[in-house]
Amino acid sequence: MLTSVEVEDTTTGSRKQLEARALFVFIGAQPQSSWLTGLVELDDHGFVLTGPDLDRGSGDRTQRVQPSILQTSQPGIFAAGTCGAGRPDV
């Protein structure tokens, strides 16, 4: 369960902890998702596999229920916007 995030001011290098129960990361058309490697399935370009695109991944598909369109390979972690693989605007 997420309880906090550490944020860094990239100009000064100062860091601080912020309480958080959820996290939204905007990674744009050139995904900066290497930090997700090993946590959720990514395609060959680093986009997060979600919903039906999970069938394209290499992971074990033991799930009997089709995941929602935003569901990643890790239950409880969702991806939205252009970070997901197969998006028409990418």
MOFENRA-V283646 format. One record per residue. PHI is phi in radians with two decimals (* if undefined). PSI is psi in degrees with one decimal (NA if undefined). BURIAL is I if it has 9 or more other ideal C-beta (glycine too) atoms within 8 Angstrom, else O. Layout:
phi={PHI;PHI}
psi={PSI;PSI}
burial={BURIAL;BURIAL}
This chain:
phi={*;-1.32;-2.11;-2.79;-2.30;-1.76;-1.98;-2.23;-1.40;-1.24;-1.43;-1.71;1.43;-1.26;-2.21;-2.66;-1.62;-2.12;-1.14;-2.72;-1.93;-2.59;-2.47;-2.06;-2.07;-1.68;-1.94;1.26;-1.36;-2.02;-1.04;-1.92;-1.92;-1.03;-1.19;-1.61;-0.99;1.55;-1.71;-2.27;-1.32;-2.09;-1.46;-1.12;-1.77;1.64;-1.40;-1.32;-1.42;-2.37;0.83;-1.08;-1.17;-1.06;-1.11;-1.42;-1.39;-1.74;-1.26;-1.34;-1.65;-1.55;-1.17;-1.58;-1.77;-1.07;-1.19;-1.12;-1.04;-1.76;-1.22;-1.60;-1.25;-1.85;-0.91;1.56;-1.95;-2.08;-2.24;-2.31;1.42;-1.44;-1.31;-1.39;-1.20;1.31;-1.32;-1.14;-1.64;-1.76}
psi={131.4;128.4;-23.8;163.5;149.8;127.0;149.0;133.4;110.0;-12.4;-47.0;-20.6;-0.5;145.7;151.4;156.5;135.6;135.4;138.8;142.8;-11.9;161.5;130.9;126.8;122.3;115.0;-6.9;-166.0;-16.2;93.6;137.3;61.2;13.1;-27.3;-13.6;-7.4;127.8;-13.8;-48.8;160.1;135.8;154.1;-176.2;-17.1;-0.9;4.8;147.1;129.0;130.1;159.5;-129.8;-24.8;-16.3;-27.2;-21.5;-13.7;180.0;-4.8;167.2;120.1;73.9;-6.6;132.5;-21.5;135.2;127.5;154.4;165.1;-28.8;-5.0;133.4;-174.1;-11.5;112.8;135.2;-7.0;124.7;152.5;136.6;159.4;-152.2;3.1;-19.3;143.1;153.4;12.1;137.3;-21.2;11.2;NA}
burial={O;O;O;O;O;O;O;O;O;O;O;O;O;O;O;O;O;O;O;I;O;O;O;O;O;O;I;O;O;O;I;O;I;O;O;I;O;O;O;I;I;I;I;O;O;I;I;I;I;I;I;O;I;I;O;O;I;O;O;O;O;O;O;O;O;O;I;O;O;I;I;I;O;O;O;O;I;I;I;O;O;I;I;I;I;O;I;O;O;O}
